[in-house]
Amino acid sequence: MPSHPLRVAILECDTGLPKALAKYKRYGAISSALLESGAELAGLGKGDLDISIWDVVDEAGVFPELEDVDGVFLTGSKFDSFANIPWTNQLVDFVKKILAQDRVKLVGVCFGHQIIGRAMGARVGRNEEQGWEVSVTDVDLTSEGQKVFEGKEVLVGSLRSSHPGNGAWIEDADIKQSIHQMHKDIVFEYPAGVQPLGSTSLCKVQGMFVPRRVISVQGHPEFTEEILVEILEVRHEQGVFGNEIYEEAMKRVGRRHDGIMVGKRFIEFLLD
Protein backbone atom coordinates (compact mmCIF):
# COMPACT_ATOMS: atom_id res chain seq x y z
CA MET A 1 0.00 0.00 0.00
CA PRO A 2 1.25 3.56 -0.70
CA SER A 3 2.56 5.57 2.26
CA HIS A 4 0.22 8.39 1.21
CA PRO A 5 -2.75 8.50 -1.19
CA LEU A 6 -1.80 8.17 -4.85
CA ARG A 7 -2.53 11.65 -6.21
CA VAL A 8 -3.70 11.64 -9.83
CA ALA A 9 -4.74 14.70 -11.81
CA ILE A 10 -7.09 13.91 -14.68
CA LEU A 11 -6.81 16.46 -17.47
CA GLU A 12 -10.32 16.55 -18.92
CA CYS A 13 -10.02 17.19 -22.66
CA ASP A 14 -13.67 16.89 -23.72
CA THR A 15 -17.24 17.48 -22.52
CA GLY A 16 -19.03 14.21 -23.32
CA LEU A 17 -22.48 13.28 -24.63
CA PRO A 18 -25.83 13.64 -22.80
CA LYS A 19 -26.44 10.04 -21.66
CA ALA A 20 -22.88 9.63 -20.39
CA LEU A 21 -23.05 12.99 -18.61
CA ALA A 22 -26.34 12.04 -16.97
CA LYS A 23 -24.56 9.08 -15.38
CA TYR A 24 -21.04 10.44 -14.77
CA LYS A 25 -21.82 14.19 -14.42
CA ARG A 26 -18.62 15.19 -16.27
CA TYR A 27 -16.39 13.65 -18.91
CA GLY A 28 -13.34 13.27 -16.66
CA ALA A 29 -15.34 11.13 -14.24
CA ILE A 30 -15.40 8.32 -16.83
CA SER A 31 -11.61 8.07 -16.52
CA SER A 32 -11.89 8.45 -12.76
CA ALA A 33 -14.20 5.41 -12.67
CA LEU A 34 -11.61 3.39 -14.61
CA LEU A 35 -8.83 4.32 -12.19
CA GLU A 36 -11.02 3.58 -9.17
CA SER A 37 -11.89 0.13 -10.56
CA GLY A 38 -8.23 -0.48 -11.40
CA ALA A 39 -7.18 0.58 -7.91
CA GLU A 40 -9.67 -1.83 -6.32
CA LEU A 41 -8.40 -4.64 -8.53
CA ALA A 42 -4.83 -3.74 -7.53
CA GLY A 43 -5.74 -4.06 -3.86
CA LEU A 44 -5.89 -0.39 -2.90
CA GLY A 45 -8.37 0.85 -0.32
CA LYS A 46 -10.80 3.73 -0.82
CA GLY A 47 -8.46 6.17 0.91
CA ASP A 48 -5.44 5.20 -1.17
CA LEU A 49 -6.44 7.13 -4.31
CA ASP A 50 -6.86 10.93 -4.50
CA ILE A 51 -8.21 12.05 -7.89
CA SER A 52 -8.68 15.63 -9.07
CA ILE A 53 -10.19 16.64 -12.42
CA TRP A 54 -8.98 19.64 -14.40
CA ASP A 55 -10.96 21.10 -17.32
CA VAL A 56 -8.20 22.00 -19.79
CA VAL A 57 -10.58 23.06 -22.57
CA ASP A 58 -12.81 25.74 -20.98
CA GLU A 59 -10.19 26.62 -18.37
CA ALA A 60 -7.23 26.47 -20.73
CA GLY A 61 -3.79 27.00 -19.25
CA VAL A 62 -4.80 26.06 -15.71
CA PHE A 63 -2.90 22.94 -14.64
CA PRO A 64 -2.03 21.25 -11.35
CA GLU A 65 1.25 22.07 -9.63
CA LEU A 66 3.54 19.09 -10.19
CA GLU A 67 4.55 18.95 -6.53
CA ASP A 68 0.89 18.29 -5.66
CA VAL A 69 0.47 15.17 -7.83
CA ASP A 70 2.10 11.79 -8.46
CA GLY A 71 0.58 11.19 -11.87
CA VAL A 72 -1.22 13.01 -14.68
CA PHE A 73 -3.88 11.27 -16.81
CA LEU A 74 -4.87 12.74 -20.19
CA THR A 75 -8.35 11.78 -21.38
CA GLY A 76 -9.66 11.21 -24.85
CA SER A 77 -11.37 13.96 -26.84
CA LYS A 78 -13.35 14.70 -29.99
CA PHE A 79 -10.90 17.52 -30.73
CA ASP A 80 -7.80 17.29 -32.94
CA SER A 81 -4.60 16.48 -31.05
CA PHE A 82 -2.60 18.11 -33.85
CA ALA A 83 -4.53 21.40 -33.82
CA ASN A 84 -2.48 24.58 -33.57
CA ILE A 85 -4.83 26.35 -31.16
CA PRO A 86 -4.18 27.84 -27.71
CA TRP A 87 -5.55 25.16 -25.40
CA THR A 88 -3.97 22.20 -27.21
CA ASN A 89 -0.65 24.06 -27.52
CA GLN A 90 -0.74 24.84 -23.79
CA LEU A 91 -1.53 21.21 -23.07
CA VAL A 92 1.44 20.03 -25.15
CA ASP A 93 3.71 22.49 -23.33
CA PHE A 94 2.49 21.18 -19.96
CA VAL A 95 3.17 17.58 -21.04
CA LYS A 96 6.68 18.65 -22.09
CA LYS A 97 7.14 20.10 -18.61
CA ILE A 98 6.20 16.75 -17.09
CA LEU A 99 8.54 14.91 -19.45
CA ALA A 100 11.39 17.21 -18.39
CA GLN A 101 11.27 15.92 -14.78
CA ASP A 102 11.43 12.36 -13.45
CA ARG A 103 8.93 12.02 -10.59
CA VAL A 104 5.42 12.73 -11.91
CA LYS A 105 4.26 10.04 -14.35
CA LEU A 106 2.13 10.37 -17.48
CA VAL A 107 -0.83 8.26 -18.57
CA GLY A 108 -2.78 8.91 -21.77
CA VAL A 109 -5.67 7.40 -23.70
CA CYS A 110 -6.63 8.11 -27.34
CA PHE A 111 -6.34 11.92 -27.70
CA GLY A 112 -4.15 11.93 -24.57
CA HIS A 113 -1.93 9.25 -26.12
CA GLN A 114 -1.60 11.42 -29.22
CA ILE A 115 -0.80 14.57 -27.22
CA ILE A 116 1.99 12.69 -25.44
CA GLY A 117 3.31 11.49 -28.81
CA ARG A 118 3.20 15.06 -30.14
CA ALA A 119 5.03 16.39 -27.06
CA MET A 120 7.72 13.75 -27.62
CA GLY A 121 8.27 14.87 -31.20
CA ALA A 122 6.23 12.31 -33.14
CA ARG A 123 4.03 13.21 -36.10
CA VAL A 124 0.34 13.20 -35.20
CA GLY A 125 -2.54 13.65 -37.61
CA ARG A 126 -5.54 12.28 -39.50
CA ASN A 127 -5.26 8.71 -40.74
CA GLU A 128 -6.81 9.41 -44.13
CA GLU A 129 -5.40 6.25 -45.71
CA GLN A 130 -6.82 3.75 -43.20
CA GLY A 131 -9.78 5.71 -41.85
CA TRP A 132 -11.73 5.16 -38.67
CA GLU A 133 -10.98 2.47 -36.09
CA VAL A 134 -14.01 1.92 -33.87
CA SER A 135 -15.64 -0.45 -31.37
CA VAL A 136 -13.99 -3.37 -29.53
CA THR A 137 -10.80 -4.20 -31.40
CA ASP A 138 -8.01 -6.75 -30.93
CA VAL A 139 -4.58 -5.19 -30.51
CA ASP A 140 -1.55 -7.35 -31.27
CA LEU A 141 0.74 -6.94 -28.28
CA THR A 142 4.49 -6.77 -28.69
CA SER A 143 6.70 -8.82 -26.36
CA GLU A 144 7.05 -5.69 -24.24
CA GLY A 145 3.30 -5.16 -24.37
CA GLN A 146 2.78 -8.68 -23.04
CA LYS A 147 5.08 -7.90 -20.12
CA VAL A 148 3.52 -4.52 -19.38
CA PHE A 149 -0.06 -5.77 -19.51
CA GLU A 150 0.28 -8.48 -16.86
CA GLY A 151 2.61 -10.84 -18.70
CA LYS A 152 1.90 -13.65 -21.16
CA GLU A 153 1.34 -16.20 -18.41
CA VAL A 154 -1.55 -14.17 -16.99
CA LEU A 155 -3.09 -13.56 -20.40
CA VAL A 156 -2.75 -17.23 -21.30
CA GLY A 157 -4.43 -18.12 -18.02
CA SER A 158 -7.30 -15.82 -18.92
CA LEU A 159 -7.63 -17.51 -22.31
CA ARG A 160 -7.64 -20.95 -20.70
CA SER A 161 -10.44 -19.96 -18.35
CA SER A 162 -12.52 -18.62 -21.24
CA HIS A 163 -11.84 -21.66 -23.47
CA PRO A 164 -12.04 -24.70 -21.17
CA GLY A 165 -11.10 -27.94 -22.86
CA ASN A 166 -9.73 -26.18 -25.95
CA GLY A 167 -6.43 -24.89 -24.66
CA ALA A 168 -3.87 -26.67 -26.85
CA TRP A 169 -3.69 -23.75 -29.29
CA ILE A 170 -3.39 -21.13 -26.57
CA GLU A 171 0.31 -21.57 -25.73
CA ASP A 172 1.35 -20.64 -29.27
CA ALA A 173 -1.34 -18.04 -29.86
CA ASP A 174 -0.51 -14.42 -30.58
CA ILE A 175 -1.44 -12.52 -27.45
CA LYS A 176 -3.99 -9.81 -28.12
CA GLN A 177 -5.63 -7.15 -26.05
CA SER A 178 -9.28 -6.30 -26.67
CA ILE A 179 -10.07 -2.62 -26.19
CA HIS A 180 -12.64 -0.04 -27.26
CA GLN A 181 -11.50 2.22 -30.10
CA MET A 182 -12.90 5.51 -31.39
CA HIS A 183 -10.41 7.42 -33.53
CA LYS A 184 -9.34 8.52 -36.97
CA ASP A 185 -6.28 10.44 -35.74
CA ILE A 186 -3.07 8.58 -34.93
CA VAL A 187 0.54 8.84 -33.83
CA PHE A 188 2.35 7.92 -37.05
CA GLU A 189 5.61 6.66 -35.54
CA TYR A 190 7.06 5.83 -32.15
CA PRO A 191 9.04 8.67 -30.58
CA ALA A 192 12.69 8.03 -29.73
CA GLY A 193 13.19 6.14 -26.49
CA VAL A 194 9.67 4.70 -26.38
CA GLN A 195 8.93 0.98 -26.13
CA PRO A 196 6.13 -0.12 -28.53
CA LEU A 197 3.28 -1.95 -26.79
CA GLY A 198 1.04 -3.02 -29.66
CA SER A 199 -0.40 -2.47 -33.11
CA THR A 200 -3.39 -3.14 -35.34
CA SER A 201 -3.74 -3.25 -39.11
CA LEU A 202 -5.15 0.30 -39.01
CA CYS A 203 -2.78 1.85 -36.47
CA LYS A 204 0.77 0.71 -35.71
CA VAL A 205 1.24 2.92 -32.62
CA GLN A 206 -1.33 1.43 -30.24
CA GLY A 207 0.65 1.88 -27.05
CA MET A 208 3.76 3.65 -25.78
CA PHE A 209 5.82 2.89 -22.70
CA VAL A 210 8.78 4.44 -20.96
CA PRO A 211 9.44 2.66 -17.64
CA ARG A 212 8.44 4.80 -14.66
CA ARG A 213 7.74 7.75 -16.96
CA VAL A 214 4.99 7.19 -19.55
CA ILE A 215 2.29 4.71 -20.47
CA SER A 216 -0.36 5.40 -23.10
CA VAL A 217 -2.81 3.55 -25.32
CA GLN A 218 -4.64 4.58 -28.48
CA GLY A 219 -7.78 2.78 -27.32
CA HIS A 220 -10.35 3.73 -24.70
CA PRO A 221 -10.05 1.37 -21.72
CA GLU A 222 -12.36 3.70 -19.79
CA PHE A 223 -15.27 3.23 -22.21
CA THR A 224 -18.15 0.86 -21.57
CA GLU A 225 -20.54 -0.63 -24.10
CA GLU A 226 -23.15 1.95 -23.08
CA ILE A 227 -20.78 4.88 -23.68
CA LEU A 228 -19.60 3.60 -27.05
CA VAL A 229 -23.13 2.85 -28.28
CA GLU A 230 -24.12 6.47 -27.62
CA ILE A 231 -21.11 7.77 -29.58
CA LEU A 232 -21.77 5.38 -32.47
CA GLU A 233 -25.44 6.34 -32.66
CA VAL A 234 -24.76 10.08 -32.52
CA ARG A 235 -22.03 9.94 -35.17
CA HIS A 236 -24.16 7.71 -37.38
CA GLU A 237 -27.02 10.20 -37.15
CA GLN A 238 -24.60 13.03 -37.95
CA GLY A 239 -23.35 11.19 -41.03
CA VAL A 240 -19.82 10.78 -39.66
CA PHE A 241 -20.25 7.01 -39.94
CA GLY A 242 -21.99 5.41 -42.89
CA ASN A 243 -24.22 2.38 -42.46
CA GLU A 244 -21.44 -0.12 -43.12
CA ILE A 245 -19.05 1.20 -40.44
CA TYR A 246 -21.90 1.71 -37.97
CA GLU A 247 -23.46 -1.74 -38.38
CA GLU A 248 -20.12 -3.55 -38.26
CA ALA A 249 -19.09 -1.61 -35.14
CA MET A 250 -22.39 -2.34 -33.40
CA LYS A 251 -21.78 -6.08 -33.91
CA ARG A 252 -18.58 -5.84 -31.84
CA VAL A 253 -19.55 -3.23 -29.26
CA GLY A 254 -20.76 -5.79 -26.71
CA ARG A 255 -17.70 -8.02 -26.88
CA ARG A 256 -15.56 -8.70 -23.84
CA HIS A 257 -12.79 -6.14 -23.47
CA ASP A 258 -9.76 -5.65 -21.23
CA GLY A 259 -10.48 -2.11 -20.06
CA ILE A 260 -10.43 -2.72 -16.31
CA MET A 261 -7.24 -4.78 -16.56
CA VAL A 262 -5.62 -1.85 -18.40
CA GLY A 263 -6.88 0.43 -15.62
CA LYS A 264 -5.26 -1.86 -13.05
CA ARG A 265 -1.98 -1.68 -14.94
CA PHE A 266 -2.21 2.12 -15.03
CA ILE A 267 -2.49 2.14 -11.25
CA GLU A 268 0.40 -0.27 -10.81
CA PHE A 269 2.50 1.87 -13.15
CA LEU A 270 1.70 4.98 -11.11
CA LEU A 271 2.63 3.20 -7.89
CA ASP A 272 5.95 1.83 -9.18
Beta strands, then each sheet from edge to edge (+ up, - down):
strand 1: 6-12
strand 2: 49-55
strand 3: 71-74
strand 4: 105-109
strand 5: 124-126
strand 6: 133-141
strand 7: 176-183
strand 8: 185-187
strand 9: 195-199
strand 10: 207-210
strand 11: 214-217
sheet 1: 2+ 1+ 3+ 4+ 11+ 10- 9+ 6- 7+
sheet 2: 5+ 8-
end
